[in-house]
Amino acid sequence: MGRIAYVNGRYVPHEDARVHIEDRGYQFADGIYEVCVVINGRYWDMEGHLDRMDRSLRELKIDPPMDRAALKVVMAEVLRRNRLKNALVYIQATRGVAPRNHPFPEQPVLTSLVMTAKRFDIDQSDVKAQKGVSVISQPDIRWGRVDIKTVNLLPNVLAKQAAAEAGAAEALLVRDGHVTECSASNAWIVDKDGALITHPKGNSILGGITRAKVLACAEELQIKVIERAFTLDEAKAAPEAFLTAATNFVMPIVSIDGAQIADGKPGPVARRLREAYKARAISGKVDTGFP
């Protein structure tokens, strides 16, 4: 069976899915997106992702494409039609279709909504976490509102491509000498006292849903958290480093720019947090950080 996509009210074969040439997402990156993980047929952190989606829409003054109850129906149907138990579900909403002009359309237009699903291999993710990943550093050249999860991702793409060409899994983004986050995940280090350090929320990082849940896990495990910027040199000298994202959960970092972190193996804090995160996600506890 081929993949099925949802496009503006219709479920269509993936290869036939189309959006209009004057969709503002295509013309201006005038849109937002979310990626949700499904494990054993159940969405993990759904409410957190939908809360963040609502916030992103508000920040860009885009009307919601439908209410949350209806959106959940579409999400469930996309999963059912693709016959997937473990999946990544991609949701994108744009300001809609209008003649190309920088200002918002003068006449109201319908918000465009697209949704796709593809298989996710959680076992492969666990295998990767047992070994840890290598990352490189790249300058953070993104715009000033990366707290909004927009489809404007070209700087992220360039950083991720640089990582791929270097044989690395991710890129740590550095601005004014400090690590903000990664190209598609939040960045963390562990200090010599065992405390977690991660960049505070604000306009310069995307407030990760997995990040919020890891903060809750750390509180339950009585691990101290310090939300502050850290330097690239601090990261390279740290006893542990890791990244968090919906598709990676908690992923240990074992080298940065070719420099080995500690003994070059995933550390105990990252391993402990990964298991705690998975247990919390399975339990259904929600810690979104988005009112």
N, C-alpha and C positions, 0 to 999 in steps of 0.2 A: 504493500500500500504506500502511495506517495504522500508527501507532507501536505498538510492543509493549513492555509493562512486565513486570517480574518482581515478583511479590508472594507472599512466603511459600510458595515451592515451585511456583508456577504462572506460566506465561507467558500473559498476557491482553492483549486490546486495551487501549490506553492509556485510552480513554474508559470502560472497564469496570473499571479498577483501583480497588480499595477496601481500606481498612483498618478494623478494628473501632473503634467509637466509644469504647471503653475502652482502646484502645492508649495506653500511657503516653507515647509521643511526642506524641500529640494532646492528652492531658490535662495533661501536665507538662513538655513539651519534654525528656523523659527519654530522650534518644537522641543519636546522633552521626551524622556524615555525611562523605563525601568526594566530590570531583568530579575525575574523571580525563579527560585529553585524549587523543584518539585521532587520529593523523595518518597518512594513507595506510594505514589498517588496522592500525596499530601503536600500542599504548598507550605514551605517554610517561611516564616516572617512576613506573611502576606500583608497583614495590616500595616506593618512598618513601611513596606514598599508603597502601599497605596496612600498612606499618610504623606510620604515624601513626594509622591506623584502630585497629590493635591497641592502641596506647598509650591512645587515647581510651577504648576499651572498658574497659581495665584501670583507668583513673582513675575511671570511673563504676561499676566493679564489675558490668559487664554481660557476660554470657557471649558469646563469639563465636558468631555464627549458624551457622557451619560452619568447617571448616579452610580454610587458604589455597588449597590445591590445588582444592578444590571451588568456592571463591569465584571463582577464576580461570576455571573452566569456565562458571559462570553469566555472568561478565562477557563472555566470548567469545561465548556464545550470545545474549545481549542484543544485542550488536553485529551478529551474523550475522542475527538475525531482523529487525532494523531496517534491514539492508542499507546500512549507513553506513561510509564510509571515513574521513571526518573528523567527529569527534563529541565531545560532552561526555557522559560517563557519570556519572550521579548514583547514589550508593550511600548508603542510610540504614539504620541498625540501631537499634532501640529496645529497651527492657527487656521489651516484650511486652504482652500483654493481661491485665488483672487488674481486679477491682472497684476503683473509685476510692478511693485512700487514700494519703496522702503517703509513709509508709514503704514500703520494698520489699515486694513480695508475700511473704506468709508461705510459701505453697506455690510450688515452682518452676514457672516458666512459660517457654515457648519465646521466645527472642529473635526479634523481628520483623525481617525483611529485605525491603527494597524497592529496586528498581533500575530506572532509566529511561535512555534515550539520546535525544539530539537532535542535529541537524546543527550542525557548527561550521565557520565560514568563516575559514580561516587567512589567505586573501588579504585579506579585509576587516580583519583584525587588523593585517596588515602595512601596509595603507594608513593606518590610524589612527596607527600608530607613526611613520610618515613625517611626520605633522603634529604629533603630540603631543596631550596632553589637558589640559584645565583641571580644577582641583580647588578645593574650598572647605574651610574648617576647621569642625569641629563638636566640641562637648565629648564626651569619652570617658566615657559613663555605663554602660559594660558591667560585668558582674559580675567578681569577682576571679580567675576561672580561665579566661580566654580562651585559654590555651594548649591547652585541650581543645576539639576541634572539634565542639561540640554544635549541636543544632538550635535552641537558645535564641538567636535572632538578632534579636529585636525592636529593641534599640538600634542594631544595624547597619542594619536596615531603615529606621529613622527618619533615620539619618544619610545613607543612600543616597538616600532620598526628598528630603531637603533639597538634596542635590547635584543631583538631577534637576530640581527646581523652579528651581534657579539656573542651569540649563543647563550643569552641570558633569558630568564623568564619574565622579568619586569624591569622597570626603570624607576629609580628614586628621583623625584623632581626636587631640584634645589633652587631656592630663590634667596638672594641676599645672604648666602652662606649657610642657610638652614634648609633642612628637608621639610617640605610641606606634606607630600604624600607620594603615591606612585601614580603611574599613568592610568591605572584602572583599579586601584586599591588604596587602603590606608596603611601607613607605615608606623611601626612600633619598634622600640628597643627596650632592653632590660638593663638597668644599671647594676653596679657592683653590689648594691644592697638588696637586689631582687625586686625593685620597684619597676613598674611599667611606665614608659614615657612615650607620649604620642602628642602630635600637634593638636592644640585646642580647636574646637569648632569655630567657624567664622566664614568670611567670604573667600578665604584662600584655600579651603579644602572642602571636599564633598563630605557631608555628614553621613558616613556609611551606616546602613542598617545593621550589618554584621559588627561594625565598630561599636555601636550602642549595646548590642547584646554581649560582646566581649567585655565591655566595661561592667555590665551587670554580673557577668561570670566572675570577674576579678573581685568584685565586692563580696560575692558569696564565698569565694575562696580566701578572702581576707588578704588579697594581694594589693599593695599600695599602688595607686595610679597618680602620676604627675602629668597634667596636661600642659605641656609647654613645647616650644620649638626646640629641636636638637640639631646639632651640626652634622655634616657628613663625617667629619673626623670622629665625633662621638659614636656615630653608628658603627664605624669600622672597628672601633676599640671596645665596643660593648660586648658583654658576656653572651648576649643573645639579641637577635633581631628577627622580626617576622612581619608579615603583611596580613591584612584581613580584607575579604571581599565576599560577596554572595556566592561566587563561583569557586572560591578558594578556601572558604571558612577561615581557619587560622593556618597560615602556611609559613613554616620556618625558613629564614634566610641563612644560608651557610657561607656566602661570600658576596662582597660588594666591590665592584671594579677590580676583580681578581684577588682582592685581599680576603683571606680566610677569616671568618668570624669564630673566635675561640678555637675549639678543636675541629671545626669544619663539619660538625654534626648538629642536627636539630637539638635544641636545648630543652631542659625539663619544664620550664615555664610555658613555652609555646606548646609543647606536647600536652601538658595538663589543660591549658586553655582550649585547645582544639577539642579534646574529649568533652570538656564542660560545655563548650558551645554546642556541640552536636546533641548532647543530652538535653540542653535547654531548648533547642529548636524542636526536638522531638516532643518535648513536653507541651509545647505550644505557648510558653510564656512570652509576652510581648514587651519589649522595651524600645520604643521607637525614637524617643527624643524629639518627635515632631508633633506639636499641639495641633 
